[in-house]
Amino acid sequence: MNIAARLRREQITSGAINFVLSAAFFFGVFGMANRPLHFAAPDNFALDFLPQAAAIALMSSLVPLLVVSASLRKAGARTGGGFVARTVLIVFSAGLASAAVLAAICLFGPWSEIGWSIALVLKLVYGTGLGVAGTTFALTRLFAHRGSEVA
């Protein structure tokens, strides 16, 4: 297995999926009307980072780990379930921490609202970046520890 090529392919896949899903959820939650979005009530734009981060961090680490682990097992490497769970927990925790920081900046910063188009770009960049970072961390860790039950 060409590790660099596999990692790049999974990063691109994760980035693209999380870009599209971030856009879909943004439109679903905030609509298509170009209007200012409030960080706090009634729009709660700041708090929307938390569910976005939770979903992206979980799936951007879990799915690639399961897919690539299956490929490694077919090639004879050992990959433990405990390793997968620990890695996903690390990525999930880091994703929620990043969302909490962004939410705090939004809520306690000098602004009370953000333009719709800027908010969309922010959510797309955040979702894509978090997805790529989660996948990169998880798979880099897997490749570094493949064949070892203790990782």
C-alpha positions in Angstrom: 0.0 0.0 0.0 1.3 3.4 -1.0 0.7 5.2 2.3 1.2 8.8 1.0 -1.2 8.2 -1.9 -3.8 6.6 0.3 -3.6 9.4 2.8 -3.9 12.0 0.1 -7.0 10.2 -1.4 -8.7 10.0 2.0 -7.9 13.6 2.8 -9.4 14.8 -0.5 -12.5 12.5 0.0 -13.0 13.8 3.6 -12.5 17.4 2.6 -15.0 17.1 -0.3 -17.6 15.3 1.8 -17.4 17.7 4.7 -17.5 20.7 2.3 -20.8 19.5 0.8 -22.3 18.4 4.1 -21.4 21.7 5.8 -23.0 23.6 2.9 -26.2 21.4 3.1 -26.5 21.8 6.8 -25.8 25.6 6.7 -28.6 26.0 4.1 -30.9 23.8 6.1 -30.3 25.6 9.4 -29.9 29.2 8.2 -31.7 29.2 4.9 -30.8 30.7 1.5 -31.7 34.3 2.2 -28.8 36.7 2.3 -29.3 38.3 5.7 -27.2 39.0 8.8 -27.0 36.1 11.2 -26.9 36.7 15.0 -24.2 34.9 16.9 -26.7 34.4 19.8 -30.4 34.1 19.7 -32.4 34.0 17.5 -30.0 32.4 15.0 -27.4 31.0 17.4 -24.7 30.9 14.7 -22.0 30.6 17.4 -23.5 27.5 19.0 -23.9 25.8 15.6 -20.2 25.1 15.6 -20.7 22.5 18.3 -22.9 20.0 16.4 -21.0 20.6 13.2 -17.7 19.8 14.9 -19.1 16.8 16.7 -20.4 15.2 13.5 -17.4 16.0 11.4 -14.8 15.0 14.0 -16.6 11.7 14.6 -17.1 10.7 11.0 -13.8 12.1 9.5 -11.9 9.9 11.9 -14.1 6.8 12.3 -15.0 6.1 8.6 -11.4 6.4 7.2 -10.0 4.4 10.1 -12.5 1.6 9.5 -12.0 1.6 5.7 -8.2 1.7 5.9 -8.0 -0.7 8.8 -9.9 -3.2 6.7 -7.4 -2.8 3.9 -4.5 -3.3 6.3 -6.1 -6.4 7.7 -6.4 -7.9 4.3 -2.7 -7.2 3.8 -2.0 -9.1 7.1 -1.6 -6.2 9.5 -3.2 -6.2 12.9 -5.5 -3.2 13.9 -7.2 -3.3 17.2 -10.7 -1.9 18.0 -9.3 -0.2 21.1 -6.9 1.8 18.9 -9.8 2.9 16.7 -11.9 4.0 19.7 -9.0 5.9 21.3 -8.1 7.7 18.1 -11.7 8.7 17.4 -12.1 10.0 21.0 -9.0 12.1 20.6 -10.2 13.6 17.3 -13.8 14.1 18.7 -12.4 15.9 21.7 -10.2 18.1 19.7 -13.1 18.9 17.3 -15.4 19.9 20.2 -12.6 22.0 21.7 -12.0 23.9 18.5 -15.8 24.5 18.2 -15.9 25.8 21.8 -13.1 28.2 21.0 -14.9 29.5 17.9 -18.2 29.7 19.7 -16.6 31.7 22.5 -14.9 34.1 20.1 -18.3 34.6 18.4 -20.2 35.1 21.6 -17.7 37.2 23.5 -16.1 39.1 20.6 -17.0 42.6 19.7 -19.7 41.6 17.1 -23.2 40.5 17.5 -23.9 39.3 14.0 -22.1 38.2 10.8 -23.1 38.5 7.2 -24.7 35.5 5.6 -22.1 35.0 2.9 -19.2 35.4 5.3 -20.9 32.9 7.7 -21.3 30.4 4.8 -17.6 30.7 3.9 -16.5 30.4 7.5 -18.6 27.2 8.0 -17.3 25.7 4.7 -13.7 26.4 5.6 -14.1 25.2 9.1 -16.0 22.0 8.1 -13.5 21.2 5.3 -10.5 22.0 7.5 -11.7 20.0 10.4 -12.6 17.0 8.2 -9.2 17.0 6.6 -7.4 17.4 9.9 -9.4 14.6 11.6 -8.7 12.2 8.7 -5.0 13.2 8.6 -4.5 12.7 12.3 -6.4 9.4 12.5 -4.7 7.8 9.5 -1.3 9.1 10.3 -1.6 7.6 13.7 -2.9 4.3 12.2 0.0 4.1 9.7 2.5 4.8 12.4 1.1 2.1 14.6 -0.1 -0.5 12.2 0.6 -4.0 13.2 0.7 -3.1 16.9 -2.2 -3.7 19.2 -0.9 -1.1 21.6 -1.1 2.3 19.9 
